[in-house]
């Protein structure tokens, strides 16, 4: 895992993070292939930052046996934190392209 340059520049994250270029729909965490919801003893949080110079993104989650659930939209430079317990994936969609920085803690 590498430290994201975007994360440090715009939000001063000092923990290891990762970036995903979102075009269409991309998984930020998890996968379609996960057959069971993932359960953690200690709650893990996915911190998501949409690039300051990016485009708006739509966010959602999905459980292993359920439909996609829309969470809402992050505009340029905005942050949100999503708990990762009892889901199988977190995804983002963008009509154009935006870089999203993620940190799990």
C-alpha positions in Angstrom: 0.0 0.0 0.0 1.3 3.4 -0.8 0.6 6.8 0.7 -1.7 8.8 -1.6 -0.2 12.1 -2.8 -3.8 13.5 -3.2 -4.7 12.5 0.3 -1.7 14.3 1.8 -2.0 17.4 -0.3 -5.7 18.1 0.3 -6.6 16.5 3.6 -3.3 15.8 5.4 -3.9 12.1 5.9 -0.8 10.6 7.4 -1.9 7.0 7.3 -1.4 4.7 4.3 -4.2 5.3 1.8 -5.1 4.4 -1.8 -6.5 6.1 -4.8 -9.0 4.9 -7.3 -9.7 6.6 -10.6 -13.5 6.4 -10.9 -14.9 6.2 -14.4 -18.4 4.6 -14.6 -18.8 2.4 -11.5 -15.8 1.2 -9.5 -15.5 -0.7 -6.2 -13.8 1.3 -3.5 -13.9 -1.7 -1.2 -15.1 -5.3 -1.6 -16.3 -7.1 -4.7 -19.3 -8.6 -6.5 -17.6 -11.9 -5.9 -18.0 -11.8 -2.1 -20.7 -14.3 -1.2 -21.2 -13.4 2.5 -21.4 -10.1 4.3 -18.1 -9.3 6.0 -18.2 -9.0 9.8 -15.4 -7.4 11.8 -15.0 -7.7 15.6 -13.7 -4.2 15.8 -15.6 -1.7 13.6 -13.6 -0.6 10.5 -14.4 2.7 8.8 -13.8 3.6 5.2 -12.9 7.3 4.9 -13.6 8.6 1.4 -12.3 11.9 -0.1 -13.4 13.0 -3.6 -10.6 15.0 -5.3 -10.8 18.8 -5.0 -10.5 19.0 -8.8 -12.6 16.0 -9.6 -16.2 15.5 -10.6 -19.2 14.7 -8.4 -19.5 10.9 -7.5 -22.4 8.8 -6.4 -21.7 6.4 -3.5 -23.4 3.2 -2.5 -23.1 -0.1 -0.6 -24.3 -3.6 -1.2 -24.8 -6.6 1.0 -24.0 -10.1 -0.4 -27.6 -11.1 -0.9 -29.2 -7.7 -1.4 -29.6 -4.9 -4.0 -27.3 -1.9 -4.3 -28.2 0.8 -1.8 -27.6 4.4 -2.9 -25.9 6.5 -0.1 -25.7 9.8 -1.9 -23.3 12.2 -3.7 -19.9 13.6 -2.9 -19.0 16.8 -4.7 -15.5 18.1 -5.3 -13.3 18.1 -2.2 -15.9 16.5 0.0 -15.4 13.7 2.6 -17.6 10.9 4.0 -17.0 8.0 6.4 -18.8 4.6 5.9 -18.7 1.7 8.4 -17.6 -1.5 6.7 -19.5 -4.0 8.9 -22.0 -6.5 7.4 -21.7 -5.4 3.8 -19.8 -6.9 0.8 -18.8 -3.8 -1.2 -18.7 0.0 -1.4 -18.9 1.5 -4.8 -18.6 4.8 -6.5 -19.9 6.0 -9.9 -18.9 9.0 -11.9 -20.3 10.1 -15.3 -16.9 11.7 -16.3 -13.8 10.9 -14.1 -12.7 11.7 -10.6 -9.9 10.5 -8.4 -11.1 9.2 -5.0 -8.7 8.7 -2.0 -9.6 6.0 0.5 -8.3 5.2 4.0 -9.4 2.3 6.1 -9.1 2.7 9.9 
